[in-house]
Amino acid sequence: MSSTMASLKKQNRRKQILFPQKLWEILEDRRWADWVAWHDSGCSVMIQSRQGFAENVMPGYWASHQQKSSSDSTHSKPVWEKAWNTFDRQLRNYNFKKLDTFNVIVFAHVRSTL
């Protein structure tokens, strides 16, 4: 790989916004208050509806989660569910734990013991 190509890839990596920053931007944007909000503790994220969040909020922040045509196989998961699973995995990668609740989905940040 040429040094120019390596330099361009490095610049592109720097331009990418990390997941925690995107999450913070979503939580601070009042347009999404019907779907996602900070818990009163300030260390937890509340999501009102997995499907609503994945269909309404995520496409604006992750291009790979934009709705695709319904020509997918009838046996595959809906696009919103695939997007949600990716989001859920990212939260867990950043040390958030899903709490059992009745009406909303809550992810609490678990402090590292290191």
KEFIMI-996835 format. One record per residue (C-alpha): x, y, z. Coordinates in pm, whole numbers, plus 50000, padded with zeros to 5 digits. Example, Ala and Ser with C-alpha at 12.3 -4.5 7.8 and 13.67 -1.06 7.14 Angstrom:
BEGIN
{{51230, 49550, 50780}}
{{51367, 49894, 50714}}
***
This chain:
BEGIN
{{50000, 50000, 50000}}
{{50137, 50341, 49909}}
{{50213, 50596, 50178}}
{{49948, 50827, 50027}}
{{49683, 50556, 50056}}
{{49784, 50479, 50416}}
{{49769, 50850, 50500}}
{{49417, 50881, 50353}}
{{49295, 50580, 50552}}
{{49438, 50729, 50871}}
{{49259, 51060, 50805}}
{{48930, 50880, 50742}}
{{48959, 50693, 51072}}
{{49006, 51021, 51257}}
{{48693, 51165, 51092}}
{{48476, 50877, 51206}}
{{48270, 50963, 51511}}
{{48296, 50706, 51785}}
{{47987, 50535, 51919}}
{{47987, 50712, 52261}}
{{47994, 51051, 52091}}
{{47704, 50958, 51862}}
{{47508, 50827, 52159}}
{{47568, 51149, 52350}}
{{47458, 51358, 52047}}
{{47138, 51154, 52018}}
{{47062, 51189, 52389}}
{{47119, 51564, 52380}}
{{46901, 51618, 52072}}
{{46545, 51694, 52186}}
{{46403, 51568, 51853}}
{{46452, 51214, 51980}}
{{46301, 51260, 52327}}
{{46003, 51040, 52238}}
{{46239, 50751, 52165}}
{{46542, 50791, 52389}}
{{46645, 50993, 52695}}
{{46883, 51005, 52986}}
{{46758, 50832, 53299}}
{{46733, 51062, 53602}}
{{47061, 50917, 53732}}
{{47249, 51052, 53430}}
{{47436, 50722, 53400}}
{{47164, 50528, 53223}}
{{46991, 50548, 52886}}
{{46617, 50483, 52851}}
{{46475, 50366, 52520}}
{{46097, 50367, 52479}}
{{46074, 50127, 52186}}
{{46340, 49915, 52016}}
{{46164, 49932, 51681}}
{{46081, 50301, 51706}}
{{46437, 50389, 51803}}
{{46589, 50175, 51527}}
{{46353, 50305, 51258}}
{{46341, 50673, 51354}}
{{46667, 50765, 51526}}
{{46938, 50531, 51402}}
{{46919, 50606, 51028}}
{{47023, 50966, 51095}}
{{47343, 50856, 51267}}
{{47441, 50527, 51105}}
{{47414, 50500, 50727}}
{{47424, 50121, 50750}}
{{47096, 50129, 50946}}
{{46892, 50314, 50687}}
{{46580, 50134, 50574}}
{{46636, 49906, 50278}}
{{46379, 49777, 50037}}
{{46157, 49496, 50154}}
{{46300, 49263, 49889}}
{{46500, 49084, 50160}}
{{46435, 48718, 50219}}
{{46116, 48646, 50412}}
{{46323, 48439, 50657}}
{{46562, 48717, 50752}}
{{46514, 48957, 51042}}
{{46359, 49298, 50972}}
{{46610, 49576, 50908}}
{{46514, 49753, 51231}}
{{46587, 49439, 51434}}
{{46932, 49396, 51278}}
{{47003, 49763, 51352}}
{{46885, 49724, 51711}}
{{47104, 49418, 51766}}
{{47408, 49612, 51646}}
{{47322, 49905, 51874}}
{{47269, 49672, 52170}}
{{47607, 49509, 52105}}
{{47779, 49850, 52089}}
{{47630, 49950, 52424}}
{{47759, 49631, 52579}}
{{48103, 49692, 52425}}
{{48109, 50026, 52609}}
{{48019, 49865, 52942}}
{{47644, 49931, 52948}}
{{47423, 49663, 53096}}
{{47057, 49611, 53007}}
{{46834, 49629, 53315}}
{{46505, 49446, 53354}}
{{46219, 49693, 53333}}
{{45854, 49674, 53239}}
{{45778, 49971, 53016}}
{{46111, 50091, 52880}}
{{46453, 49950, 52799}}
{{46721, 50085, 53031}}
{{47094, 50051, 52977}}
{{47301, 50144, 53281}}
{{47669, 50219, 53256}}
{{47867, 49985, 53476}}
{{48178, 50145, 53617}}
{{48498, 49959, 53547}}
{{48668, 49799, 53844}}
{{49014, 49839, 53692}}
***
